[in-house]
Amino acid sequence: MIKKIAIMTSGGDSPGMNAAVRAAVRTAVTEGIEIYGINRGYSGLLDEDFSKMDYSSVGGIMERGGTVLRSSRCKEFQLKPTRENAVDILKEHEFDGLIVVGGDGSLTGAHLLNEEFDFPVVGIPGSIDNDIGYTDTCIGVDTCLNTCMENIQKLKDTASSHERAFIVEVMGRGSGYIALCSGIATGAEAVIIPEIPVDYDKLTDKLWHERQRGKINCIIVVAEGAASAYTVARHIEHRIGYDTRITILGHVQRGGSPTAYDRLLASRMGYEAVKAFQDNDTDVMISLISGRMERVPLGDVLANKKGLDPKLIEMIKILS
Ligand code: F6P
């Protein structure tokens, strides 16, 4: 029987992580399981930076952006002796399991604790990049896309007033998901993503012709993993007939109060993570698959990075 667990948020923060923590804490407390928050991800685990959480300690956190448990990128955790030390600490404190909310690096760390030292873990996908396999989406993606959409829409206003082109760089690491989806949602004229090699001649021809036909604004969304906005500008700015400006959205994409969608998704995942421990179903990630909460082995998740839906790629070619 599971008596005491810990929860951490790790890696790049994503809006909604707090709702997952709140749900896990309240579910655990209701089920008579002691639960501790680990501050600052794996770094805090190594520093034994824990605090006991209860029903009221997670009050009022769901609407907050960021993560109240704070986060870190802990490079040392890539080393096996560090992970061994972490398991010793967890055992010393009599934890029966660990919930990790984070992206692929953080989930890899969790999986290794199980694989190498047989320590029970449950992962929750939290990353704006939406690059984690076997889940339709991750905590924070919806809020991030809304932030991108609102900001790009604002750029479109000023672009129209001045008859300008804007090259907008968005995050996503190696994935073009944020660029593709925010491009579709804002009716961008072009999207540049790492999944499709860019043909600058073809692109400039298209934008030039649209300009000649009377278009007064032009939005090009570029994924950071494909090229920097400056590189794109160097290739196209003198060939498209618009005065051109660059905007890098940056970390604004990771902040902000989570949308209703992210709050609900994160709450379902936090609840399900505790249930998974109760069922002894560990070394799994809580996933959203076709609207349902599922538990997928972490090994499978990590072996299959998520690609972009080819239909979305096909669609942007028609709609942009
Ligand atoms: O993985 C989330 C993410 O925001 C990526 O999109 C981005 O490349 C990276 O993290 C930035 O990391 P940091 O906050 O460490 O600069």
Boltz pocket constraint, residues with backbone or C-beta under 6 A from the ligand:
constraints:
  - pocket:
      binder: B
      contacts: [[A, 12], [A, 13], [A, 73], [A, 103], [A, 127], [A, 128], [A, 129], [A, 171], [A, 172], [A, 173], [A, 224], [A, 254]]
      max_distance: 6.0
